[in-house]
Amino acid sequence: MDSDLDSPFGYDAFRRTCPSHTVLETLASKWVYLVVCALRKGRQRNGELARKLEGVTPKMLTQTLRVLERDGLVRREVFAVVPPRVEYELTELGQSLAGLLNQIRSWSEQHVPDIKEARARAAAVNEGKWAA
């Protein structure tokens, strides 16, 4: 199976067995996406992230931060104070990803009206099919 573009890195995301699939799986998580974008502005504590990311559960935020730290996208720093303080920031690798994700976020915000209109048209067409 050939990809649309030959990768200079020796990986082909279109191949089922390509290791890049695990990277894409991680990036496909909306919480990974939102945490990376939120950290783009700089270092934050867990509570700050939780307030910014409406709807994220504490468990999901912790899991997401662990995955990002494991993959080298986020750096976690623990301060030896009582109570313990933990801060998160993007690594250089994470910053490079954040730039790309921010462009996608901007695109999605810009095109919400277009997508909503397309969805309404599709719903109207499908509604006519279901009524028949």
DSSP file (Angstrom, degrees, kcal/mol; ACC not computed):
  #  RESIDUE AA STRUCTURE BP1 BP2  ACC     N-H-->O    O-->H-N    N-H-->O    O-->H-N    TCO  KAPPA ALPHA  PHI   PSI    X-CA   Y-CA   Z-CA
    1    1 A M              0   0    0      0, 0.0     2,-0.4     0, 0.0    13,-0.1   0.000 360.0 360.0 360.0 126.1    0.0    0.0    0.0
    2    2 A D        -     0   0    0     12,-0.1     2,-0.1     4,-0.0     4,-0.1  -0.787 360.0-131.5-100.5 141.5    1.5    3.3   -1.0
    3    3 A S        -     0   0    0     -2,-0.4     3,-0.1     2,-0.1    -1,-0.0  -0.384  27.2-109.8 -80.0 168.3    0.8    6.6    0.8
    4    4 A D  S    S+     0   0    0      1,-0.2     2,-0.4    -2,-0.1    -1,-0.1   0.845 106.4  31.1 -66.9 -33.2   -0.1    9.7   -1.1
    5    5 A L  S    S-     0   0    0      0, 0.0     2,-0.5     0, 0.0    -1,-0.2  -0.979  88.3-118.1-127.0 138.7    3.2   11.3   -0.4
    6    6 A D        -     0   0    0     -2,-0.4     6,-0.1    -3,-0.1    -4,-0.0  -0.643  32.5-134.2 -75.1 124.0    6.5    9.5    0.1
    7    7 A S    >   -     0   0    0     -2,-0.5     3,-0.9     4,-0.3    -1,-0.0  -0.634   7.0-151.8 -81.4 131.2    7.7   10.1    3.6
    8    8 A P  T 3  S+     0   0    0      0, 0.0    -1,-0.1     0, 0.0    -2,-0.0   0.534  92.6  66.7 -75.7  -3.6   11.3   11.1    4.0
    9    9 A F  T 3  S-     0   0    0      2,-0.2     3,-0.1     0, 0.0    -2,-0.0   0.481 110.2-113.7 -98.4  -4.1   11.2    9.6    7.5
   10   10 A G  S <  S+     0   0    0     -3,-0.9     2,-0.3     1,-0.3    -4,-0.0   0.555  81.0 110.3  84.9   7.1   10.7    6.0    6.5
   11   11 A Y        -     0   0    0      7,-0.1     2,-0.4     8,-0.0    -1,-0.3  -0.852  48.7-162.5-114.5 152.8    7.2    5.7    8.0
   12   12 A D    >   -     0   0    0     -2,-0.3     3,-2.3    -3,-0.1     6,-0.3  -0.874   5.5-163.8-137.4 101.4    3.9    5.4    6.1
   13   13 A A  T 3  S+     0   0    0     -2,-0.4    -1,-0.1     1,-0.3     5,-0.1   0.659  88.4  66.2 -61.8 -16.4    0.8    6.2    8.2
   14   14 A F  T 3  S+     0   0    0    -13,-0.1     2,-0.4    -3,-0.1    -1,-0.3   0.650  83.0  90.9 -79.9 -14.0   -1.4    4.5    5.6
   15   15 A R  S X  S-     0   0    0     -3,-2.3     3,-1.5     1,-0.1     6,-0.2  -0.697  76.7-138.2 -85.3 132.0    0.2    1.1    6.5
   16   16 A R  T 3  S+     0   0    0     -2,-0.4    -1,-0.1     1,-0.3     5,-0.1   0.823 101.3  46.1 -57.4 -36.8   -1.6   -0.8    9.2
   17   17 A T  T 3  S+     0   0    0      4,-0.0    -1,-0.3     3,-0.0    -4,-0.1   0.390  82.2 123.1 -91.9   3.8    1.6   -1.9   10.9
   18   18 A C    X   -     0   0    0     -3,-1.5     3,-2.1    -6,-0.3     4,-0.3  -0.459  63.8-135.5 -70.3 132.5    3.3    1.5   10.9
   19   19 A P  T >> S+     0   0    0      0, 0.0     3,-1.1     0, 0.0     4,-0.8   0.718  98.9  76.8 -59.6 -20.2    4.4    2.7   14.3
   20   20 A S  H 3> S+     0   0    0      1,-0.2     4,-2.5     2,-0.2     5,-0.2   0.717  77.7  75.9 -65.0 -17.3    3.0    6.2   13.4
   21   21 A H  H <> S+     0   0    0     -3,-2.1     4,-2.6     1,-0.2    -1,-0.2   0.896  91.8  51.8 -59.6 -40.0   -0.5    4.7   14.0
   22   22 A T  H <> S+     0   0    0     -3,-1.1     4,-1.9    -4,-0.3    -1,-0.2   0.871 109.1  50.6 -66.9 -33.9    0.1    4.9   17.7
   23   23 A V  H  X S+     0   0    0     -4,-0.8     4,-2.5     2,-0.2    -2,-0.2   0.938 111.6  47.6 -65.3 -46.2    1.1    8.6   17.4
   24   24 A L  H  X S+     0   0    0     -4,-2.5     4,-1.5     1,-0.2    -2,-0.2   0.875 108.2  55.4 -63.9 -37.1   -2.0    9.3   15.4
   25   25 A E  H  < S+     0   0    0     -4,-2.6     4,-0.4     2,-0.2    -1,-0.2   0.917 109.6  47.0 -60.8 -42.7   -4.2    7.5   17.9
   26   26 A T  H >< S+     0   0    0     -4,-1.9     3,-1.5     1,-0.2     6,-0.2   0.940 112.4  48.9 -63.1 -47.0   -2.8    9.7   20.7
   27   27 A L  H 3< S+     0   0    0     -4,-2.5    -1,-0.2     1,-0.3    -2,-0.2   0.722  99.7  67.5 -67.9 -20.4   -3.3   12.9   18.6
   28   28 A A  T 3< S+     0   0    0     -4,-1.5     2,-0.4    -5,-0.2    -1,-0.3   0.602  76.6 102.6 -76.4 -10.5   -6.9   11.9   17.8
   29   29 A S    <>  -     0   0    0     -3,-1.5     4,-2.3    -4,-0.4     5,-0.2  -0.592  67.5-147.2 -74.3 127.5   -7.9   12.3   21.4
   30   30 A K  H  > S+     0   0    0     -2,-0.4     4,-2.7     1,-0.2     5,-0.2   0.848  99.5  53.5 -63.7 -31.6   -9.8   15.6   21.9
   31   31 A W  H  > S+     0   0    0      2,-0.2     4,-2.7     1,-0.2     5,-0.2   0.888 107.4  49.4 -72.6 -37.5   -8.4   15.9   25.4
   32   32 A V  H  > S+     0   0    0     -6,-0.2     4,-2.5     2,-0.2     5,-0.2   0.954 113.5  48.5 -60.1 -48.5   -4.8   15.5   24.1
   33   33 A Y  H  X S+     0   0    0     -4,-2.3     4,-2.2     1,-0.2    -2,-0.2   0.933 114.7  43.5 -56.2 -50.6   -5.5   18.1   21.6
   34   34 A L  H  X S+     0   0    0     -4,-2.7     4,-2.5     2,-0.2    -1,-0.2   0.869 112.6  51.4 -70.2 -37.0   -7.1   20.5   24.1
   35   35 A V  H  X S+     0   0    0     -4,-2.7     4,-2.4     2,-0.2    -1,-0.2   0.934 111.0  48.5 -64.4 -45.0   -4.4   20.0   26.8
   36   36 A V  H  X S+     0   0    0     -4,-2.5     4,-0.6    -5,-0.2    -2,-0.2   0.932 113.6  46.8 -60.7 -45.3   -1.6   20.7   24.3
   37   37 A C  H >< S+     0   0    0     -4,-2.2     3,-0.7    -5,-0.2     4,-0.4   0.896 111.8  51.1 -63.4 -39.7   -3.4   23.8   23.0
   38   38 A A  H >< S+     0   0    0     -4,-2.5     3,-0.9     1,-0.2    -1,-0.2   0.874 109.3  50.5 -65.8 -37.5   -4.1   25.0   26.6
   39   39 A L  H >< S+     0   0    0     -4,-2.4     3,-1.6     1,-0.2    51,-0.5   0.560  86.1  88.1 -78.4  -7.2   -0.4   24.6   27.6
   40   40 A R  T << S+     0   0    0     -3,-0.7    -1,-0.2    -4,-0.6    -2,-0.2   0.826  83.3  57.0 -60.4 -30.8    0.7   26.6   24.6
   41   41 A K  T <  S-     0   0    0     -3,-0.9    -1,-0.3    -4,-0.4     2,-0.3   0.609 122.2 -88.1 -77.6 -12.1    0.5   29.8   26.6
   42   42 A G    <   -     0   0    0     -3,-1.6    -1,-0.3    -4,-0.1    46,-0.1  -0.789  69.3 -11.3 135.0-177.4    2.9   28.4   29.2
   43   43 A R        +     0   0    0     -2,-0.3     2,-0.3    -3,-0.1    46,-0.2  -0.210  59.5 176.4 -59.3 137.1    3.3   26.4   32.4
   44   44 A Q  E     -A   88   0A   0     44,-2.6    44,-3.2     4,-0.0     2,-0.2  -0.979  26.8-121.2-144.0 156.1    0.1   25.5   34.3
   45   45 A R  E  >  -A   87   0A   0     -2,-0.3     4,-2.2    42,-0.2     5,-0.2  -0.519  37.3-104.8 -89.7 164.1   -1.0   23.6   37.3
   46   46 A N  H  > S+     0   0    0     40,-0.7     4,-2.7     1,-0.2     5,-0.2   0.902 120.5  52.1 -55.5 -45.5   -3.5   20.7   37.2
   47   47 A G  H  > S+     0   0    0      1,-0.2     4,-2.1     2,-0.2    -1,-0.2   0.874 107.4  52.0 -62.2 -38.4   -6.3   22.9   38.7
   48   48 A E  H  > S+     0   0    0      2,-0.2     4,-2.0     1,-0.2    -1,-0.2   0.921 111.6  46.8 -63.5 -43.5   -5.8   25.6   36.1
   49   49 A L  H  X S+     0   0    0     -4,-2.2     4,-2.6     1,-0.2    -2,-0.2   0.922 109.9  53.5 -63.5 -43.5   -6.0   23.1   33.3
   50   50 A A  H  < S+     0   0    0     -4,-2.7     6,-0.3     1,-0.2    -1,-0.2   0.884 110.3  47.3 -60.9 -38.8   -9.1   21.5   34.8
   51   51 A R  H  < S+     0   0    0     -4,-2.1    -1,-0.2     1,-0.2    -2,-0.2   0.877 114.0  47.4 -69.6 -37.0  -10.8   24.9   34.9
   52   52 A K  H  < S+     0   0    0     -4,-2.0     2,-1.3     1,-0.2    -2,-0.2   0.880 104.7  62.4 -71.0 -37.7   -9.9   25.8   31.4
   53   53 A L  S >< S-     0   0    0     -4,-2.6     3,-2.0    -5,-0.2    -1,-0.2  -0.646  82.3-153.5 -95.1  82.2  -11.0   22.4   29.9
   54   54 A E  T 3  S+     0   0    0     -2,-1.3     3,-0.1     1,-0.3    -3,-0.1  -0.290  76.0  18.6 -57.3 129.7  -14.7   22.4   30.6
   55   55 A G  T 3  S+     0   0    0      1,-0.3     2,-0.3    -5,-0.2    -1,-0.3   0.278  86.3 130.2  96.1 -11.4  -16.0   18.8   30.9
   56   56 A V    <   -     0   0    0     -3,-2.0    -1,-0.3    -6,-0.3    -3,-0.1  -0.607  52.1-136.5 -78.5 134.9  -12.7   17.0   31.5
   57   57 A T     >  -     0   0    0     -2,-0.3     4,-2.6     1,-0.1     5,-0.2  -0.531  20.9-114.5 -83.0 156.1  -12.9   14.7   34.5
   58   58 A P  H  > S+     0   0    0      0, 0.0     4,-2.3     0, 0.0     5,-0.2   0.901 118.1  51.5 -56.6 -39.6  -10.0   14.6   36.9
   59   59 A K  H  > S+     0   0    0      1,-0.2     4,-2.6     2,-0.2     5,-0.2   0.926 110.8  46.7 -63.7 -45.2   -9.2   11.0   35.9
   60   60 A M  H  > S+     0   0    0      2,-0.2     4,-2.5     1,-0.2    -1,-0.2   0.886 111.9  50.9 -66.3 -38.7   -9.2   11.9   32.2
   61   61 A L  H  X S+     0   0    0     -4,-2.6     4,-2.6     2,-0.2    -1,-0.2   0.928 111.7  47.5 -64.4 -43.9   -7.0   14.9   32.7
   62   62 A T  H  X S+     0   0    0     -4,-2.3     4,-2.2    -5,-0.2    -2,-0.2   0.933 113.4  47.6 -61.7 -46.4   -4.5   12.9   34.7
   63   63 A Q  H  X S+     0   0    0     -4,-2.6     4,-2.2     1,-0.2    -2,-0.2   0.911 112.6  49.5 -61.3 -42.5   -4.4   10.1   32.1
   64   64 A T  H  X S+     0   0    0     -4,-2.5     4,-2.5     1,-0.2    -2,-0.2   0.922 110.8  48.7 -64.1 -45.1   -4.0   12.6   29.3
   65   65 A L  H  X S+     0   0    0     -4,-2.6     4,-2.3     1,-0.2    -1,-0.2   0.879 110.5  51.9 -63.7 -37.1   -1.1   14.4   31.1
   66   66 A R  H  X S+     0   0    0     -4,-2.2     4,-2.8     2,-0.2    -1,-0.2   0.914 110.2  48.1 -64.9 -42.8    0.6   11.1   31.7
   67   67 A V  H  X S+     0   0    0     -4,-2.2     4,-2.2     2,-0.2    -2,-0.2   0.923 112.8  48.3 -63.1 -44.4    0.4   10.1   28.0
   68   68 A L  H  <>S+     0   0    0     -4,-2.5     5,-2.7     2,-0.2     6,-1.4   0.874 113.3  47.5 -65.6 -36.8    1.7   13.5   27.0
   69   69 A E  H ><5S+     0   0    0     -4,-2.3     3,-1.4     4,-0.2    -2,-0.2   0.927 111.0  51.5 -67.8 -44.5    4.6   13.2   29.5
   70   70 A R  H 3<5S+     0   0    0     -4,-2.8    -2,-0.2     1,-0.3    -1,-0.2   0.882 110.1  49.6 -57.3 -40.4    5.3    9.6   28.4
   71   71 A D  T 3<5S-     0   0    0     -4,-2.2    -1,-0.3    -5,-0.2    -2,-0.2   0.401 117.1-112.3 -85.1   3.3    5.5   10.7   24.7
   72   72 A G  T < 5S+     0   0    0     -3,-1.4    22,-0.4     2,-0.2    21,-0.3   0.692  89.1 110.4  78.9  18.1    7.8   13.6   25.5
   73   73 A L  S   <S+     0   0    0     -5,-2.7    18,-2.1    -6,-0.2     2,-0.4   0.720  75.7  39.9 -95.3 -24.9    5.3   16.3   24.7
   74   74 A V  E     -B   90   0A   0     -6,-1.4     2,-0.5    16,-0.3    16,-0.2  -0.961  67.1-148.4-128.5 142.9    4.8   17.6   28.3
   75   75 A R  E     -B   89   0A   0     14,-3.6    14,-2.0    -2,-0.4     2,-0.5  -0.935  12.8-155.1-109.4 133.4    7.2   18.2   31.1
   76   76 A R  E     -B   88   0A   0     -2,-0.5     2,-0.5    12,-0.2    12,-0.2  -0.925   7.8-168.7-110.3 129.0    6.0   17.7   34.7
   77   77 A E  E     -B   87   0A   0     10,-3.0    10,-2.6    -2,-0.5     2,-0.5  -0.979   5.0-159.3-123.1 127.1    7.7   19.4   37.5
   78   78 A V  E     -B   86   0A   0     -2,-0.5     2,-0.5     8,-0.2     8,-0.2  -0.890   8.2-151.0-105.0 128.7    7.0   18.6   41.2
   79   79 A F  E     -B   85   0A   0      6,-3.5     2,-2.2    -2,-0.5     6,-1.3  -0.857  17.8-127.9-101.6 132.9    7.9   21.2   43.8
   80   80 A A        +     0   0    0     -2,-0.5     2,-0.3     4,-0.1    -1,-0.0  -0.478  66.8 116.8 -82.2  72.4    8.8   20.0   47.3
   81   81 A V  S    S-     0   0    0     -2,-2.2     4,-0.1     4,-0.1    -2,-0.1  -0.853  70.6 -80.9-129.4 166.7    6.3   22.1   49.2
   82   82 A V  S    S+     0   0    0     -2,-0.3    -2,-0.1     1,-0.1     3,-0.0  -0.971 122.9  29.0-115.1 121.8    3.4   21.3   51.5
   83   83 A P  S    S-     0   0    0      0, 0.0    -1,-0.1     0, 0.0    -2,-0.1   0.641 114.1-111.3 -71.6 158.6    0.9   20.8   49.9
   84   84 A P        -     0   0    0      0, 0.0     2,-0.4     0, 0.0    -4,-0.1  -0.246  29.6-150.6 -58.6 141.6    2.8   19.4   46.9
   85   85 A R  E     - B   0  79A   0     -6,-1.3    -6,-3.5    -4,-0.1     2,-0.4  -0.962  11.8-172.0-118.0 133.2    2.7   21.6   43.8
   86   86 A V  E     - B   0  78A   0     -2,-0.4   -40,-0.7    -8,-0.2     2,-0.3  -0.983   1.8-172.7-125.7 134.0    2.9   20.2   40.3
   87   87 A E  E     -AB  45  77A   0    -10,-2.6   -10,-3.0    -2,-0.4     2,-0.4  -0.942   7.3-153.8-126.5 150.1    3.2   22.2   37.1
   88   88 A Y  E     +AB  44  76A   0    -44,-3.2   -44,-2.6    -2,-0.3     2,-0.3  -0.938  16.3 167.9-123.5 143.6    3.1   21.1   33.5
   89   89 A E  E     - B   0  75A   0    -14,-2.0   -14,-3.6    -2,-0.4     2,-0.2  -0.984  37.4 -98.6-148.8 157.9    4.6   22.7   30.4
   90   90 A L  E     - B   0  74A   0    -51,-0.5   -16,-0.3    -2,-0.3   -17,-0.1  -0.508  32.1-136.2 -75.8 143.3    5.1   21.7   26.8
   91   91 A T     >  -     0   0    0    -18,-2.1     4,-2.6    -2,-0.2     5,-0.2  -0.269  38.8 -91.5 -80.0 179.3    8.5   20.5   25.8
   92   92 A E  H  > S+     0   0    0      2,-0.2     4,-1.9     1,-0.2     5,-0.1   0.907 132.5  50.5 -60.7 -40.6   10.1   21.7   22.5
   93   93 A L  H  > S+     0   0    0    -21,-0.3     4,-1.7     1,-0.2    -1,-0.2   0.916 110.4  49.5 -62.3 -43.5    8.5   18.8   20.8
   94   94 A G  H  > S+     0   0    0    -22,-0.4     4,-2.6     1,-0.2    -2,-0.2   0.876 107.8  54.1 -63.7 -38.3    5.1   19.7   22.4
   95   95 A Q  H  X S+     0   0    0     -4,-2.6     4,-1.7     2,-0.2    -1,-0.2   0.894 106.2  52.1 -63.4 -39.1    5.5   23.3   21.3
   96   96 A S  H  X S+     0   0    0     -4,-1.9     4,-1.0     1,-0.2    -1,-0.2   0.891 112.8  45.3 -66.1 -36.7    6.0   22.2   17.7
   97   97 A L  H  X S+     0   0    0     -4,-1.7     4,-2.6     1,-0.2     3,-0.3   0.892 106.3  60.5 -69.1 -40.1    2.9   20.2   17.8
   98   98 A A  H  X S+     0   0    0     -4,-2.6     4,-2.5     1,-0.2    -2,-0.2   0.858  99.4  56.4 -58.5 -37.0    0.9   23.0   19.5
   99   99 A G  H  X S+     0   0    0     -4,-1.7     4,-1.3     2,-0.2    -1,-0.2   0.921 110.4  44.0 -61.3 -43.2    1.5   25.3   16.6
  100  100 A L  H  X S+     0   0    0     -4,-1.0     4,-1.7    -3,-0.3    -2,-0.2   0.931 114.2  49.0 -66.2 -45.8   -0.1   22.8   14.2
  101  101 A L  H  X S+     0   0    0     -4,-2.6     4,-2.7     1,-0.2    -2,-0.2   0.851 106.4  57.0 -65.4 -33.8   -3.0   22.0   16.5
  102  102 A N  H  X S+     0   0    0     -4,-2.5     4,-2.6    -5,-0.2    -1,-0.2   0.875 104.5  52.6 -64.8 -35.9   -3.7   25.7   17.0
  103  103 A Q  H  X S+     0   0    0     -4,-1.3     4,-2.3    -3,-0.2    -1,-0.2   0.902 110.4  47.7 -64.9 -39.8   -4.1   26.1   13.3
  104  104 A I  H  X S+     0   0    0     -4,-1.7     4,-2.8     2,-0.2    -2,-0.2   0.912 111.1  51.0 -66.2 -42.3   -6.6   23.3   13.3
  105  105 A R  H  X S+     0   0    0     -4,-2.7     4,-2.5     2,-0.2    -2,-0.2   0.931 111.1  48.2 -60.3 -45.4   -8.4   24.8   16.2
  106  106 A S  H  X S+     0   0    0     -4,-2.6     4,-2.4     1,-0.2    -1,-0.2   0.912 111.5  50.5 -61.1 -42.9   -8.6   28.2   14.4
  107  107 A W  H  X S+     0   0    0     -4,-2.3     4,-2.1     1,-0.2    -2,-0.2   0.932 110.9  48.6 -60.6 -45.7   -9.9   26.5   11.3
  108  108 A S  H  < S+     0   0    0     -4,-2.8     4,-0.4     1,-0.2    -2,-0.2   0.902 112.4  47.8 -65.1 -40.1  -12.6   24.7   13.2
  109  109 A E  H >< S+     0   0    0     -4,-2.5     3,-0.7     1,-0.2    -1,-0.2   0.896 112.7  49.6 -66.1 -38.6  -13.7   27.8   15.0
  110  110 A Q  H 3< S+     0   0    0     -4,-2.4    -2,-0.2     1,-0.2    -1,-0.2   0.858 115.9  42.0 -66.4 -35.8  -13.8   29.7   11.7
  111  111 A H  T 3X S+     0   0    0     -4,-2.1     4,-2.4     1,-0.2     5,-0.2   0.258  77.0 107.5-103.1  12.9  -15.8   27.1    9.9
  112  112 A V  H <> S+     0   0    0     -3,-0.7     4,-2.9    -4,-0.4     5,-0.3   0.931  81.9  51.2 -53.9 -47.1  -18.4   26.2   12.5
  113  113 A P  H  > S+     0   0    0      0, 0.0     4,-2.2     0, 0.0    -1,-0.2   0.904 110.4  49.2 -59.3 -39.6  -21.1   28.0   10.6
  114  114 A D  H  > S+     0   0    0     -4,-0.2     4,-2.3     2,-0.2    -2,-0.2   0.919 113.7  45.3 -64.4 -43.7  -20.2   26.1    7.4
  115  115 A I  H  X S+     0   0    0     -4,-2.4     4,-2.6     2,-0.2     5,-0.2   0.911 112.4  50.9 -67.6 -42.5  -20.2   22.7    9.2
  116  116 A K  H  X S+     0   0    0     -4,-2.9     4,-2.2    -5,-0.2    -1,-0.2   0.903 111.2  49.0 -61.5 -40.4  -23.5   23.5   11.0
  117  117 A E  H  X S+     0   0    0     -4,-2.2     4,-2.3    -5,-0.3    -2,-0.2   0.921 111.3  48.8 -64.8 -44.3  -25.1   24.4    7.7
  118  118 A A  H  X S+     0   0    0     -4,-2.3     4,-2.5     1,-0.2    -2,-0.2   0.903 111.4  50.3 -62.7 -41.5  -23.9   21.2    6.0
  119  119 A R  H  X S+     0   0    0     -4,-2.6     4,-2.6     2,-0.2    -1,-0.2   0.897 109.6  50.5 -63.6 -40.4  -25.2   19.1    8.9
  120  120 A A  H  X S+     0   0    0     -4,-2.2     4,-2.2     2,-0.2    -2,-0.2   0.906 110.9  48.9 -64.9 -41.3  -28.6   20.8    8.7
  121  121 A R  H  X S+     0   0    0     -4,-2.3     4,-2.3     2,-0.2    -2,-0.2   0.929 112.6  47.8 -62.8 -44.7  -28.8   20.1    5.0
  122  122 A A  H  X S+     0   0    0     -4,-2.5     4,-2.7     1,-0.2     5,-0.2   0.896 111.1  51.0 -63.9 -40.4  -27.8   16.5    5.5
  123  123 A A  H  X S+     0   0    0     -4,-2.6     4,-2.4     2,-0.2    -1,-0.2   0.897 110.1  49.9 -64.3 -39.7  -30.4   16.1    8.3
  124  124 A A  H  X S+     0   0    0     -4,-2.2     4,-1.6     2,-0.2    -2,-0.2   0.907 112.4  46.9 -65.5 -42.1  -33.1   17.6    6.1
  125  125 A V  H  X S+     0   0    0     -4,-2.3     4,-1.4     1,-0.2    -2,-0.2   0.933 115.4  45.6 -64.5 -46.6  -32.2   15.2    3.3
  126  126 A N  H  X S+     0   0    0     -4,-2.7     4,-2.3     1,-0.2    -2,-0.2   0.839 107.2  58.4 -67.7 -33.2  -32.1   12.2    5.6
  127  127 A E  H  X S+     0   0    0     -4,-2.4     4,-1.9     1,-0.2    -1,-0.2   0.899 104.9  51.0 -62.6 -39.7  -35.3   13.2    7.3
  128  128 A G  H  X S+     0   0    0     -4,-1.6     4,-0.9     1,-0.2    -1,-0.2   0.866 110.2  50.2 -64.3 -36.4  -37.1   13.1    3.9
  129  129 A K  H  < S+     0   0    0     -4,-1.4     3,-0.3     1,-0.2    -2,-0.2   0.893 111.0  47.9 -67.9 -40.4  -35.7    9.6    3.4
  130  130 A W  H  < S+     0   0    0     -4,-2.3    -2,-0.2     1,-0.2    -1,-0.2   0.824 108.5  54.4 -72.4 -30.0  -36.8    8.3    6.8
  131  131 A A  H  <        0   0    0     -4,-1.9    -1,-0.2     1,-0.2    -2,-0.2   0.769 360.0 360.0 -74.2 -23.6  -40.3    9.7    6.3
  132  132 A A     <        0   0    0     -4,-0.9    -1,-0.2    -3,-0.3    -2,-0.2   0.468 360.0 360.0 -75.3 360.0  -40.8    7.9    3.0
